């Protein structure tokens, strides 16, 4: 709150100063997408083998009953039942690609891309059927993005960089781009 301050200046208007920095507004709830950083425990020389996995667990989409695990190619690789903690190996969305989220209203629909956000339904599609969703989840409660940090000994810079970026050159079906 501002308050008047005595001044040495001969004017009739007091100088107003702030009692302190303005407080940042407190968030209403958890962030729309939580970010978890994970570090690889050991340093791997590029000449010794692959420095990074070409595909890895990147995203968790939590609904009331399930957790959908999505890899770096945005493909659903696992579905876990939240009550039992067991993997549902025959779930219909395993192998489908995550394309975003949607929330339908009476006359409108809001779409989030590339990830769903809490309050939306996650949208999954299958290759060749992009016009229609292959599946929708129930309302998303939580989204967790896993950022992996790997230490790579740069013995051969070019080879190491090719190894680190090789997964970026693959399209969503896992084929290398020319």
PyMOL commands that set and color helices and strands:
alter all, ss='L'
color gray80, all
select helices_A, chain A and resi 46-48+157-169
alter helices_A, ss='H'
color red, helices_A
select strands_A, chain A and resi 2-5+15-18+34-39+44-45+57-63+66-71+76-81+97-104+109-112+121-125+135-149+152-153
alter strands_A, ss='S'
color yellow, strands_A
deselect
rebuild
show_as cartoon
